[in-house]
Amino acid sequence: MRIFIALLDGVGVGELPDASQYGDQGSHTLRNTSQAVGGLRLPNLEALGLGCIDSIEGVAPVPNPKGYYGKMRERSAGKDTLTGHWEIAGIILDKPFPVYPRGFPPEVVQRIEEAIGRPILGNKPASGTAIIEELGAEHLRTGYPIVYTSADSVLQIAAHEEIIPPPQLYEMCRKVREIMTGEHAVARVIARPFVGSPGKFVRTPRRKDFSLPPPSQTVLDALVASGKEVIGVGKIGEIFAFRGLSDSIKTADNADTFRVFLKLQKSGRGDLIWANFNDFDTLYGHRNNPQGFAQALQDWDATLTDFLASMREEDLLIITSDHGCDPTTPSTDHSREYALLLVYSPSNQRGRSLGVRDTFCDVAHSIAEFLGVKWHGPGTSFASEILS
């Protein structure tokens, strides 16, 4: 058996019971997006059972889905990318990563400037595209990097590639990563290179994330230790600080990620291949663009046709998400939502409900059972429900 995880970043399926504590009451990324555009056309996901999870305009609850379907509650505190991915891999966090709605405090700024050897610009929550337009000209004049954050636990450093070349920017981020520890241990320090001129600045694909390593063993670590080949596609490597992976393949966008995902499937490599499809979150959720979000979902569903047709009898596909990023709400932040769960194998197309899972960790337990690896982390496996 080979297992493929397709993680649709930011594609949540409804507010969690504690969503109001995060200001996310009313969030439902899939339903609200579908309503905003007059319905979604997702025939492959519909056939697997997506419409059986919840009411989504345009996606019918088919009577005999080919896949197993459900949704998962997030047990960890927070709604960050790392939090969601780590819980899927078997780690529950008892407190969220720190965030900085008023920018980083003076003592942190001082340490950053000492580490990189120059002053910084910005130091506030901002959209990445907006802040380079606001401060890009000053950056070109002074050579000072632009430091900003968001509602997520991130410290981002933007620099023009002709002023601070990407290798130099990466080194700055490594130094900042080393000092952002303890109470200021942000989930990710992110290098954000850009090019262009005032009024025409454009971020480049040479983004690089410097994440905290997971605080304890994940199921990925257990798989690799047992001799299994684990391959991360997209930003999976960076999310796990490249731990618990046999190989990591960087990609540019959803289309490129699916190209690599399909190539790996046809190659026969890997016991677990985990891909992160990031465009939903980055390009559309954070920018409150439901039309773009809907089109990206429909494009993804169309590409899924080739993947499903190429699956071997013993292959298993898990489609899930890490949090919501509802593009229809006033917030541009992630939203505290259930993660979707669709599981499909050509060997068993008698799909049925997997219910509401108590934690994302159920995926980790199921992977371990499917692949015959001992795993003692939290969660309950759903493997027996699919193998029976």
N, C-alpha and C positions, 0 to 999 in steps of 0.2 A: 504494500500500500504506500502511495505517496499522498501527502496532504498539501493542499494549496490554500493559503489564506489570502483572500482579497479584502483588504480593509479600506472601506470607503470613508475617508477622513471627513468627519463633521456631519455625516448623514445619520442624524438621530431620529428616533421614532416616538417622541413624546416626552413631556416633562416627567422627571422623577418626583416622588412624593415630597422631597426636600428642595425642589427647584426654587421655591420662593425665598429660601435662605440665600440664594445666589442671584436673585433678581430675574429669574428665568421663567416665572409663571406664564403660562400660555404658549411656551415654545413647543414646537413640533415641526422639526425641519422638513420632513417628507410631506406631511399633510398640508402645512401652511404653504410650502412651495407649490404643491400641486394645485391648491386653490388659487394661488396668485396668478397662475398661468393658464387656468381653465382646464387643468387635467394633464397628467403625465402619460406618455406612451412607452411602457417598459415591458414588452411582451415576454422576454426571457425571465426577468425577475418575477413577473406575474405568474408564469408557469411554475416557477420554483416555490411560490407561496407567499410572495411579498404582500399581496392584498389580504391575506389571511391574518397577518400580524395586527393590522389596524386599518381604519378607513382612510384610503388614499384616493383622491379623485382621479379617475382614469385607469386605476389598477384594480381589477376585479378580484374578489375572493374566490378563486377557482375551487370547484368541489373536490377535485382529485389532483392536488399539487404533486409535482414530481420531486420536490424537496421537502425537507423537514424545516419547520419555521418556528420562530419565537422571538423573544426579546430579552435583554439582560439588564439587570439593575447594576449600577456602579456602586460598589461598597466603599471604595476609597473616597477620601475627602478631596474635593476639587473637581476640576473639569478640564485639565490640561492634557495635551497630547501624550506626554510621557506617562501621566497617571493612567490614562485609558489603556495604552499599549502594555504598560507594565502589569496592569491587572489581568489583561488577557493572557499574559505570560506567567501569571501565578503570584503576583505581589499585591497586597492590599496596603495602601498608605493610610495612616491614621490622622495625618494632618496635611493640608494642601501646601504646595510650594509658595514661597513669598511672592507677593505682587506689589507694585509700586505706582498707585494711582496718582501720586503727586511727584513722580520722578524719584531718583535715587538720592538718599540723604547725603549731606556734605562730606561725611567721613568716607562714604563709599566712593564718591566722585574723586576725592583726594587720592585714594588708593588707586583708582583707575588711571588717573593722570600720571601718578608716579610710575605705575607699571608700564604704561605705553610711552612715557617720556614726552608728552605734549598735552596741552589743554584739550578739552572736548567742547563740542557744540550740542545744543538740544537739551538733553536730560529731562524728557517728559514723555508721557504716553502719546503716541501718534500713529497715524497710518504711515506705512513705509514709503508709499508713493508721494504722500502729501509732504512729509518732512524733508525729502530730498529736494522738492521744489521750493520749499520755504528756506532751507539753509544751504542748498547746493552751491549757490554763488559764493557765499561766505566761506564755505569749505574750500572751494577752488582758490579763493584769495589767500586764505590763512594756512591751508594744509591740515586744519584740525578735523579729526573724524567726528561724525555725527552719532551721538549715542542716544538711544530712545528705547522705550518699552511699550507695552500694550496692556490690555486687561489680562493677558496670559502672563505666566511666570517666565519672562524672557528679558535679556539684555541684548539689544541689537546694535551693531556698529556698522554704519554705512560709510563708504568711501568711494570716491571716483577712482576708477582703475588707473588713470594716468597720474593721479596724485599719490595714491597709496596702492600699489599693485596688489592683486589678490594674495600672493604668498606673504607679503608684509602684513596685510590685514589679518590673515589667518594667524600669524604669529602674535599679533596684538590680542586676538580673541583667546588664544591659548593662555596668555599671561593673565587676562581678565578672568578666565575660567578658574585659574588657580587661586585667585583672591576672593571669588564669589562662593564662599563656604559658610558653614555655620548658619547663623540666622539669615544670612544673605545668599543662601545656596539656591539661586534661581535654577529652574529646570534646564534652561538652555541659554547659552551665549551664542549669538548668530552673527556671522559675517555676511554683510549685505553689499556686495560690490555694485556699482552702477557706472554708466557712461553717459555721454551726451553733453549738452550745454543748457544754460538756464532756459526754462520753458520747454525743454525737450529731453529731460533726464529720463533714462530708462534703466531699470534694474536688470542685471545680467544673470544667466543661469549658474554663475559660479558661487552661489550661496553655499555656505558651509555651517553646519550646526555643531556645537561643542556641548554635549549633554552630560548631565550627571550620570555616573554608572548606576545601575540598579543596586539597591541597598542589600539585597540578598539574592540567593540563587533563583533563577527563573527556570521554567521548563526548557528553554532553549539551552541553558547550561547543561541540564541533565541529558538532553538529547545528544549534544556534542560529546559529552563525557562517555556516553554509551556507544560512540562510534557512528552515530547518525550524521548525515550531511544536512546542514541547515543553511539556507540561502536567503538573504534579505535583499529585497528589491525596492528601489526608491530610497526613502529616508529611514528605513528600518535600521540600517547599520548605525546611523547617528543616534537614533532614539535609544538604542541599547548600548551606546558607547562602544560599538563593535564587539561586544561580548556575547558569547553563546552563538556565534555565527561561524560557519565554515567559509563562507564567501559573502561579499556584499557588492551589489551592483547599483551604482548611482544612475538615476534617470532624470530627464528634463521635465516631463509633464505626464498627464494621464496616458496619452497615446504612446509615448515612449515606454512608460511602465508596462502597459499591456503588451507592447511588442516584445519586451524582455520576458515577461511572464509567460507568454505563449511559446516563445523560443525555448525557454527552460522546460516547459511541459513536453514539447516535442522531442527535446534532447534526451529525455530519460534521466536527467540529473536530479539529485536531491531527494531527501526523505520528507523534508518540510520546506516549502517555498512560501515566504510571506512577503506580500507586496503591499505598499501603502500608496493609495491613489489620492493625491493631495490637492488636486485642483478644486474639488468641491469646496473645501475649507478656505484655501488661500486666495483663490481667484474670485470666488462668488459669495461664500458665506460671510467672510469678514468685510466684504464690500457691499453687503446688502443688495445683491443682484439676483433676485429669484429667477429671472429669465435665463441668465447665464447658468445658474445652478441647474435649472430644469434641462437645458440643452446638454449640459455636461453629463447628467444622468442618462439621458436618452442616447447620447453618443456611446457612453460606457456600455449600456445594455445592448446596443447594436454590435459592439465589438465582442461582447460575451458569446455571441452566436458561434464564432470560430472556436473559442475555447471549449465550449460545451461539446461541440462536434468532435473535437480532438481528444477528449478525455478517454483514458483507458478504463476498462471495466472496474479495476480495483482502485482507481483514483478517487480522492475525496476533495470536494471544494467547500470551504467555509467562507461565507460572505458576511462581514460584520462591520462594526464601526467603533470609534473610540470615544465619541461625545457628539453633541449636536453643534450646529453652527447656523441657526435659523436665519435665513437672509431676509425674512419679512418683519422682524422685530426691530425696534429702535436701536437696540444694542448691536455693536459689531463684534462682540466677544463670542467665544464658545458658549453653548447653552447646556445646562445640566439635564441630560435626557437619557432615556433608555438607549442601548445599542441594539441595532438589528441583528438577527441571527438567521441565516439561511444555510442549510447543509445539504449537499447533493452528491450522490455517487451513481454512475450508470448501473452499478450492480444492484441498487435498491431504489426504485422510483416510486415506492408506495409511501409517499410523504405523509406526515401528520404533525400535529403540534408538539413542540418541545416546551411549551408553556413559557412562563416568566421565570427566567433563571435568577437565582439569588445573588449571583456575582459573575463578573466577566471571567473569573478564574475557572469557571466550568469548562471553558475552551482549553485551558492548559491541561486540566485533568483528562479531558477527552482525547487530546492529542497524545498524551502519554499512554493511555490505554490502547488507542488505535495502533500505535507504533511499538507497543510492548516494552515500554521503558518505565521503571519505577519512579513514582513522583508522589511526594508526601505533602505538597502544599495545600492551601485551602481550595475549596470548590468541590463540585460533584460532577462526575463524568456523565455525559449523555451518550457515550459510545454504544452501550448495550441496547439502547432504544433504536439505534440505526442498524446495528449488526444483526439484530434478531429477525 
